[in-house]
Amino acid sequence: MTIGEILKKKRLEAHMTGKELAKLAGTSASMISHIESGYKVPSLGLADRLTKALGFSMDELVGRKVG
């Protein structure tokens, strides 16, 4: 899975809209959309804020097995 696919899966599991996630992570809803669709890759800082907002690890975001 790509970073965007993982992010979208986790966001949907959290029953959150792109706009809600964007607000928590300090970015725009369009940035979330671009990341999820594969047009952009988040900076490390944004990736950290996104994973914290959704309650999962950076390892999971990059597809590493955790546990």
Contacts in CASP RR format, 6 or more apart in sequence:
PFRMAT RR
TARGET T0000
AUTHOR 0000-0000-0000
METHOD contacts of the structure
MODEL  1
MTIGEILKKKRLEAHMTGKELAKLAGTSASMISHIESGYKVPSLGLADRL
TKALGFSMDELVGRKVG
1 9 0 8 1.000
1 63 0 8 1.000
2 38 0 8 1.000
3 35 0 8 1.000
3 38 0 8 1.000
3 41 0 8 1.000
3 42 0 8 1.000
3 47 0 8 1.000
3 61 0 8 1.000
3 62 0 8 1.000
4 35 0 8 1.000
4 36 0 8 1.000
4 37 0 8 1.000
4 38 0 8 1.000
5 36 0 8 1.000
6 60 0 8 1.000
6 61 0 8 1.000
6 63 0 8 1.000
7 32 0 8 1.000
7 35 0 8 1.000
7 36 0 8 1.000
7 50 0 8 1.000
7 54 0 8 1.000
7 61 0 8 1.000
8 36 0 8 1.000
10 54 0 8 1.000
10 55 0 8 1.000
10 56 0 8 1.000
10 60 0 8 1.000
11 18 0 8 1.000
11 21 0 8 1.000
11 32 0 8 1.000
11 36 0 8 1.000
11 54 0 8 1.000
14 54 0 8 1.000
14 55 0 8 1.000
16 54 0 8 1.000
17 29 0 8 1.000
18 29 0 8 1.000
18 32 0 8 1.000
18 33 0 8 1.000
19 29 0 8 1.000
19 32 0 8 1.000
21 32 0 8 1.000
21 50 0 8 1.000
21 53 0 8 1.000
21 54 0 8 1.000
22 28 0 8 1.000
22 29 0 8 1.000
22 31 0 8 1.000
22 32 0 8 1.000
24 49 0 8 1.000
24 53 0 8 1.000
25 32 0 8 1.000
25 46 0 8 1.000
25 49 0 8 1.000
25 50 0 8 1.000
25 53 0 8 1.000
26 49 0 8 1.000
27 46 0 8 1.000
27 49 0 8 1.000
31 40 0 8 1.000
31 42 0 8 1.000
31 46 0 8 1.000
34 40 0 8 1.000
35 41 0 8 1.000
35 42 0 8 1.000
42 50 0 8 1.000
47 58 0 8 1.000
47 61 0 8 1.000
48 58 0 8 1.000
50 61 0 8 1.000
51 57 0 8 1.000
51 58 0 8 1.000
51 60 0 8 1.000
51 61 0 8 1.000
57 66 0 8 1.000
59 66 0 8 1.000
60 66 0 8 1.000
END
